[in-house]
Amino acid sequence: MAWFRKEKKPKEAVEKVAIPEGLWVKCDDCKEIVYRKEVEQNFNVCPKCGYHFRLSARERFEILFDDGKYKEFAGDIRSADPLEFRDTKRYRDRLKVYEARVGKGDAVLCAEGKLDGISVVICAMEYAFMGGSMGSVVGEKITLAAERALEKKEPLLIVSTSGGARMQEGILSLMQMAKISAALARLADARLPYVSILTDPTTGGVTASYAMLGDLNIAEPKALIAFAGPRVIEQTIRQTLPEGFQRAEFLVEHGMVDLITPRAEMKPALSRFLHMFTGKRREAAS
């Protein structure tokens, strides 16, 4: 038997506040939770530590082209399956999945427009499409872009982000390294500038070919730039690699990359270099 009775207060209605999905994003580097809109307004760079989040190809175009205006080309080229490759899934089925998820265009988009008033051709790789892997379509589209730049006498810019050659196309993928390099050599013969922009990650056959052939090789901060990954190298040579090995800062220090430029400063830097390059070209022509 209770000696006293406690009156029960009516339960107050607790109003739940719905938080929209995707409002916050976790930085992969400093692990801080940051407001997504603040990140987007900062060129998709973490305001806490300066970590550069990955961008899609069209986001690159929006940043680099004047007023975000550009015209895409070579968008109707599709990968075939000449080897009828199959692992856990058929290659042709994988392509359909990625096209539905990312959109048509394969792992690179090509466009032309103006960068600070200078007519340019830009290729931007799409990491979300099979890790930006280089297959026959990527090779064909970048070659077409180089030929268009040659025909119009315009600078060529390639923004690389890739896991390397596409294994589902075997030797056909590796052949693209020579194909693109030959197209870039024709640009060099015509004294037309080619600027390579290396972002995280740029690896494999892309690094071993066109990504490192620029008249100017620019990297974003802390970008992984390599042929084989650090873990593979350590297992092969059985030695511990230096801290920061294969990051952009290490490569600049050892002369593999010309300079590191934060994303917010990329377009002004490109503008300065392109004005210098095209100015030299005009003087030579006259």
N, C-alpha and C positions, 0 to 999 in steps of 0.2 A: 504494500500500500504506500503510495507516494505521499510525502508530507507537504508537498506544494506542487502546484501545477503551473507550468510555464506556458504563457499564451503564445500560440504560434502566429507569427506575423505573416501576412500574405506575401507570397513570393512576388518579388518585383519582376516585371517583364524585362528581360535583358535583350536589348536590341542588338542584333548581330550586324556588324558592318562588313559588307562584302568587299574584299580587296581584289581588284581586277588581276587576272593572270598576266604575267610578263611585265609587271610594273617595276620589278627589281631584277637585277642581274648580278651574279657572283663573278668577281674578277678571278681569272684563272691563275694570276700571278700572286697578288697580295691577299686573295681570298676574302676581300671586303665585299659586303653587300652594298651595291650602289644603285642609285635611281637610274633606270634605263634611259629616261628622257635626257638626263644630264650627260650620260655617256654618248648618246646619239648627237647631242648638240656639240660635243667635243670631238667630232669626227670619229666616233666609236673608239675612243681612247679612254682608259680608266682615269678619272680625275684624281684618284688617290696616288697611283704609282706610275702612271704613264704607259701601262700595258696596252698594246695595240690589238684590239679584237679583230678577227677576220672579217673581211667584207666580201660581198658578192661582186660579180663582174659589173653589174649595172650600178651598184653603189660606187664603184671606182669611177665609172663614167660620170656620175653625177658630181663627183668631187673635182675631176680633172677638166672636163669640158666647160667652156664658158656658159653660164646660166643653165647648166645641165642639158644643153641642147646638142644632140648628136644624131647621126644616121647610121644604123647598123647595116652590115652587108654580109654576104656569104652565110646567111642563117639557115639556108635550106639544105645544107650538106648533112648527110646522116651516115653513121657508122654501119658497115656491113658486118657479116660474121664469116669471113672467108675460111677460117680455120674450124668453124663449127665447134667453138670452144665450149666446154662444160666442166664446171667443178661441182659445187653444191647446187648450182643453178645454171641454166643456159645463158650464154653471154647476151644473146638477143633479148632474152627476158629481163636481164639486168638493165639493159639500155632502156627498155620500156618503163621500168620502175623509176629510173632516174629522170627520164623525160617527164613523167607524170609528177614527180616530186619537185624538180628544179625548173623544168621547162626545156624547150627545144634549144638546140645550139651546141650541145656537147660540152666539153670542158673548157672552151674558150669562146669569147664573144669578140667580134671585130666591129669597129665603128670609126667614123670620121667626123671631124668637126673642128672647132677652134679652141686653142688653149692660149689664153691671153692674147687673142687676135691672130695667132699663128695657126694656119691650117695644118692639122696633124692627122695621122692614122694611129689609132690605139687598139691594141689587143689586150684584153684582160682575162686571165684564167679564172675558172669557176671551180673552187675547191669542193664545193658541195656536190659536183657531178663526178662521181667515182674518184674522189680525192685529187681532182685536177689532173688526172693521169693523161699522158700524151699518147694518143692513138693516131690513126691515119687521118681522121677528121681534123684533129688539132694541127697536125702537120700541114694539111692542105689549106686550112683557113689562115694560118700564120704566113704561109708562103704567098697566098693570094693577097694578104695585107701588105706584105713587103713589095709585091709586084705593083700594087696600087700606089704605094708611096713612091715607087720608082717612076711610074707613069706620070704621076701628078707632081713629081719633084717636091715631095713633102717629107718631113721627119717621121720616123716610125718609133713608137713607144710600146714596149711589151711589159705588162705587169704580171710577174710570174708568181704562182703559188701552186705547187704540185708535188705529188708523191713520186713522180718519175714516169717511166715508160709504162704503158698499159699491157700487162702480161697476157691478157686475153687475145691480143693481136700479135704476140710473138715477135718475129723478126721484122714484120711490117711496121711495128711501132718503133723499133730501133732505127729503121731506115729514115724516119722523120728527122732524126738528129742531123744527118747529112743533108737532107733536102732543105731544111730551114736554113742551115748554115750556108749553103750555096746561095740561097736567095739573099741572105744578109751580105754575102761577099759582093753581090751585084750592086747592092746599095752603097757599099763602101767604095766600089770602083767609080760610082757616080758622085761620090763625095756628098752623100745624103746622110744626115745624122741618125743614128739608132741609139736610143736610150733604154737601158734595161733596168727595171724597177723590181727588186727582189723582196718578197714579203714572206711571212711565216706560214708554212714551210716552203722552201724551194730545194728540192732534192732530186737524186737519181739522174736520169738521162736529160732532164731539163737543165739542171745545173751543168752537166757535162757538155752541153751544146749552147743553145742560144741565150740562156740566162746570163752567161758569163762573157758574151761576145760584144757587149755594148761598147760604143765609143765612150759611154759613161755608164758605170754600174753603180746604182744607188740602192741602198738597203734601208728598210724600216728598222727602228731600234729593236734589238734582241731577237731579230728574225733568225730562225734556224736555216742555214744555207749549207748544203752538204751534198756529197755524192752518196756514200753509204752513211748510215746513222752511227752515232757515237757508240752505241752498244755493240753493233756488228764489228766496228774497228777494234774495240777493246777485247772482244772475244777472239779476234784474229791475231792481233799482235801481243795479246796477253800483257798489256801495260795499262796503267791508269792514265787517262787523258787529262790535259790541263783544264782547269776550271774555265767554264765558258767556251770550251772548244766548239767550233762550228757555229757559234753565234756571230751576228753581224759585227759586234765590237771586236771580236777576235780576228775576223777576216780583214777588217780595216787596218788593224795593227800590223797584220802580216802581208798587206799589199794585195789581197785578193779582191777587195771591193774598194771603190774610190771614196765613198763617203756615206755616212748615215744621216738620214733626214727624217725627222718626225713627220707624221702624216699631215698635221696642220700647216707645215712649212713646205710640203712637197710641191704643190702647184707653183708657188712663187719661185722655188729653186729651179724647177723645170723651165719656167718662163725665162729666167736669167740665162740658163745654159742654151736654150733653143735660140734666143736672140743672138747669143754669141756665135753659135754654130752656123745659123743661117746667114748671119752677117759676114762671116768668113767665106761662106760659099758664094755669096753675091760678089764679094771682092775678087774671088778667084775667077768667077765667070766673066767679070768685066776686064 
